[in-house]
Amino acid sequence: MSVSIGISCLTQVGLADETFLDKLIEKADAAVYTAKSQGRNRTICSSDIY
């Protein structure tokens, strides 16, 4: 079994509108696909790819 994880962080409190949350999820999704493309058992933060 292996695990690939994408992490995205909320850096400003109070910006929880729908557009912001969509962007947060988009960044986490991109991070997990980057982790998967780099091999097994990876954790990637969205700040590492943007």
C-alpha positions in Angstrom: 0.0 0.0 0.0 1.2 3.5 -0.8 -0.1 7.0 -0.1 0.2 10.2 -2.1 -1.0 13.4 -0.4 -1.7 16.9 -1.7 -1.8 19.7 0.8 -3.2 23.2 0.4 -3.4 25.7 3.2 -5.9 28.5 4.0 -3.6 31.4 4.9 -6.1 34.2 5.4 -9.0 33.9 7.9 -12.3 35.1 6.7 -11.9 34.4 3.0 -14.1 31.3 2.9 -16.2 32.4 -0.1 -17.0 29.8 -2.7 -14.4 31.0 -5.2 -11.7 30.9 -2.6 -12.6 27.4 -1.5 -12.7 26.2 -5.2 -9.2 27.6 -5.6 -8.1 25.9 -2.4 -9.4 22.5 -3.6 -7.9 23.0 -7.1 -4.4 23.6 -5.5 -4.8 20.5 -3.3 -5.8 18.5 -6.4 -2.8 19.7 -8.4 -0.5 18.8 -5.4 -1.8 15.3 -5.1 -1.4 14.7 -8.9 2.2 16.0 -8.6 2.8 13.7 -5.7 1.5 10.7 -7.7 3.6 11.6 -10.7 6.8 11.7 -8.5 6.3 8.1 -7.2 5.0 6.4 -4.2 4.6 7.6 -0.7 4.9 11.4 -1.4 3.5 14.4 0.3 3.4 17.7 -1.7 2.3 21.1 -0.6 0.7 23.3 -3.2 3.2 26.1 -2.3 5.9 23.7 -3.7 4.4 23.7 -7.2 3.1 27.2 -7.6 
